[in-house]
Amino acid sequence: MSRSRSGGFTLLETVIAVTLLAMMLGLLFAGLRTGVRAWDAGTDRGDRADQLLLTYSFVRKELSAAFPWRFKDPLAVRLAFNGERERVRFVSMRPAELGGGGLAFVSFEKASAKGAERAGRLVMRRSPALSDAKDFEAIEASEPFTLAEGVTDLRFEYFGAENDTAKPAWTDSWDFPLRMPTHVRLVMKSGETALPEVVVALGIGEEAGCYETNFQRNCVPRR
């Protein structure tokens, strides 16, 4: 009998072994689950970063191609640029090698979210610039394209001066009909997280066009 017991396991030893194996498997599963969650979180952060870079790419590409186009209004001299806190509208001149090249009305603005989400969206609208347009009415009918979702706060800021004698400064609106800002800044928040700011210099040179001065209605080179 003693030789038989020494060659096997007792019930207590079996229970202990099974318990230890279950604990080890539980720890292994917990570690694997933590690793999967960390992987998913890293993937989500990477996806959000890629989406943010794509959003900034759209904003930079269009704003850097801003064109000093004048509305065809015989009663008023106005450049087609209007900047508000949560919306900016302008005329963009995209390079010919890009798809859809040519003069176009463009707007970036904050819009309400889809469904039951509380956060808003950054959307873009784009439509061909009509030669006889007197305002931005045509672009309002174009379909908005979502660039970023989950936006809880969004604002545009504009750097420039109203005239040649005023000192350039940042403002949260731009409604000077005879001038365009030199820079536009986009500030956004997702939840409580402040996203990186993007500042775009409007690439406007003398060869791009001209603007009207406060003293005459003749077109003069842009300084």
C-alpha positions in Angstrom: 0.0 0.0 0.0 2.8 2.4 0.8 4.5 1.7 -2.5 1.2 2.4 -4.3 0.7 5.8 -2.6 4.3 6.9 -3.4 3.8 6.4 -7.1 0.7 8.8 -7.5 -0.8 12.0 -6.2 -3.1 12.5 -3.3 -6.4 14.3 -3.7 -5.0 17.3 -1.8 -2.0 17.6 -4.0 -4.2 17.4 -7.1 -6.5 20.2 -5.8 -3.5 22.4 -5.0 -2.0 21.8 -8.4 -5.2 22.6 -10.2 -5.6 25.8 -8.1 -2.1 26.9 -8.9 -2.7 26.2 -12.6 -5.9 28.2 -12.5 -4.2 31.1 -10.8 -1.4 31.1 -13.4 -3.8 31.0 -16.2 -5.8 33.8 -14.7 -2.7 36.0 -14.3 -1.7 35.1 -17.9 -5.1 36.1 -19.2 -5.1 39.3 -17.2 -1.7 40.3 -18.6 -2.8 39.4 -22.1 -6.0 41.4 -21.7 -4.0 44.4 -20.4 -1.7 44.1 -23.4 -4.6 44.0 -25.8 -6.1 47.1 -24.2 -2.8 48.9 -24.4 -2.5 48.0 -28.0 -6.0 49.2 -28.8 -5.4 52.4 -26.9 -2.1 53.0 -28.8 -3.9 52.2 -32.1 -6.7 54.7 -31.3 -4.2 57.4 -30.4 -2.3 56.7 -33.6 -5.5 56.9 -35.6 -6.5 60.2 -33.9 -3.1 61.6 -34.6 -3.3 60.6 -38.3 -6.8 62.2 -38.5 -5.5 65.4 -36.9 -2.6 65.6 -39.4 -5.0 65.1 -42.3 -7.2 67.8 -40.9 -4.4 70.2 -40.6 -3.2 69.3 -44.1 -6.6 70.4 -45.5 -6.6 73.6 -43.5 -3.0 74.5 -44.5 -3.5 73.6 -48.2 -6.5 75.8 -48.6 -5.6 78.8 -46.5 -2.1 79.0 -47.9 -3.7 79.3 -51.4 -6.0 82.1 -50.3 -6.5 84.5 -53.2 -7.4 88.3 -52.9 -10.5 88.0 -55.1 -13.1 90.8 -55.1 -16.8 90.4 -55.1 -18.5 91.8 -58.2 -20.5 94.4 -56.5 -20.5 97.8 -58.3 -21.7 99.6 -55.1 -19.0 98.3 -52.7 -15.4 97.2 -52.9 -14.9 94.0 -50.9 -12.4 91.3 -50.8 -13.8 87.8 -50.6 -12.5 87.0 -47.1 -14.6 86.9 -44.0 -13.3 85.6 -40.6 -15.5 84.8 -37.6 -14.7 83.0 -34.4 -16.0 79.6 -35.5 -16.0 80.1 -39.2 -13.7 81.4 -41.9 -14.7 81.9 -45.6 -12.4 82.9 -48.5 -11.4 82.2 -52.1 -8.8 79.6 -52.6 -6.5 79.2 -55.7 -5.3 75.6 -55.6 -2.3 74.6 -57.8 -3.2 73.2 -61.2 -1.6 69.9 -60.5 -4.0 69.2 -57.6 -7.4 67.7 -58.3 -10.1 70.3 -58.7 -7.7 73.2 -59.3 -9.0 76.7 -59.9 -10.7 79.5 -57.9 -13.1 78.2 -55.4 -15.1 79.4 -52.4 -13.9 77.6 -49.3 -15.2 77.6 -45.7 -14.1 75.9 -42.5 -16.5 76.0 -39.6 -17.8 74.3 -36.5 -21.0 72.3 -37.0 -23.2 70.3 -34.7 -22.4 66.6 -34.3 -24.3 63.8 -35.9 -26.7 61.7 -33.8 -26.7 62.0 -30.1 -23.1 63.2 -29.6 -22.7 66.4 -27.7 -19.3 67.4 -29.3 -19.2 69.2 -32.6 -17.4 68.8 -35.8 -15.0 70.8 -38.0 -16.4 70.8 -41.5 -15.2 72.1 -44.8 -17.3 73.4 -47.7 -16.0 74.0 -51.2 -17.6 75.2 -54.4 -16.5 76.9 -57.6 -16.2 80.7 -57.3 -18.9 82.3 -59.5 -17.6 85.2 -61.5 -20.6 87.4 -60.7 -20.9 86.5 -57.0 -21.5 89.3 -54.6 -21.2 87.2 -51.4 -20.6 83.7 -50.1 -24.2 82.6 -50.7 -23.2 79.9 -53.2 -21.1 78.0 -50.8 -23.9 77.6 -48.3 -25.6 75.1 -50.6 -22.5 72.9 -50.9 -22.3 69.6 -49.0 -20.2 69.9 -45.8 -17.2 67.5 -45.5 -16.3 66.4 -42.0 -12.6 66.9 -41.2 -12.6 66.3 -37.4 -15.2 64.9 -35.0 -15.5 65.2 -31.2 -14.6 68.9 -31.3 -15.8 70.6 -28.0 -14.3 74.0 -28.7 -13.0 75.6 -31.9 -11.9 79.1 -32.8 -10.1 80.9 -35.6 -7.9 83.9 -35.0 -6.5 86.4 -37.5 -3.3 88.4 -37.6 -3.1 91.6 -39.5 -4.0 95.3 -39.6 -7.0 97.2 -40.8 -4.8 99.7 -42.7 -1.2 100.7 -43.4 -0.9 102.8 -40.2 -2.5 100.3 -37.7 -0.3 97.9 -35.8 -0.8 94.3 -36.7 -2.4 92.1 -34.0 -4.3 88.9 -33.4 -8.1 89.2 -33.4 -11.0 86.7 -33.1 -12.8 88.1 -36.2 -11.8 89.7 -39.5 -14.3 91.8 -41.4 -12.1 94.4 -43.0 -13.4 94.5 -46.6 -10.3 96.1 -48.1 -7.7 93.9 -46.4 -6.8 90.2 -45.8 -5.0 88.9 -42.7 -1.4 87.7 -43.1 -1.9 84.7 -40.8 -4.8 82.5 -39.6 -4.6 80.4 -36.5 -6.8 77.4 -35.7 -7.3 76.4 -32.0 -9.3 73.2 -31.1 -10.2 71.1 -28.1 -11.4 67.5 -28.0 -13.1 66.9 -24.7 -10.9 68.6 -22.2 -7.8 68.1 -24.2 -6.3 71.1 -26.1 -5.1 70.0 -29.5 -1.9 71.4 -31.1 -2.5 74.8 -32.7 -1.9 75.4 -36.4 -0.9 78.8 -37.8 -1.0 79.3 -41.5 0.6 82.1 -43.4 -1.5 83.3 -46.3 0.8 83.0 -49.4 -0.3 86.2 -51.0 2.3 88.0 -53.2 2.1 90.9 -55.7 1.7 88.4 -58.5 -1.4 87.0 -56.9 -3.5 90.2 -57.3 -4.1 93.5 -55.6 -6.4 95.2 -53.2 -8.2 98.5 -53.0 -6.8 101.2 -50.7 -8.8 103.4 -48.4 -8.1 106.5 -50.5 -8.8 105.3 -54.1 -10.6 102.6 -55.9 -7.7 101.8 -58.3 -6.0 98.5 -57.9 -2.5 98.9 -56.5 0.2 96.3 -55.8 0.0 94.6 -52.4 2.7 95.6 -50.0 
